[in-house]
Amino acid sequence: MGPGQSAEGFQVVGEHKGFTESHQVLIRPKALRARKGALLLEKANIFANKMELIRANGLRVGVSEVTRTGMREHDMAQIARLFRQFLLDRKSPQWSRWRREVARL
């Protein structure tokens, strides 16, 4: 998921080291506080933990659950696109449509 998040414009912690060796990704949604980002994602039925530490402020996304359900790399790119729409593009909220899109994945 890290490469997809980076391609969509997020700063991904550990990108210079090949993103991650675990099933967690920490992204920094630029001008958006982690707490607000987590709340916006939750409205669309995507759950991420806010990390508000001195050197690790951002959203922690666990990848193990989506891989457990059978998702692959192309699905991660779609999830990254949704993150961009919700957090970076800040389109006017269309929660019911976004929830359906998330459920479809």
Buried (B, 14 or more C-beta within 10 A) or exposed (E): BBBBBBEBBBEBBBBEEEBBEEBBBBBBBEEBBBEEBBEBBEEBEBEBEBBEEEEEBBBBBBBEEBBEEEBEEEBBBBBBBBBBBBBBEEEEEEEEEBBEBBEEE
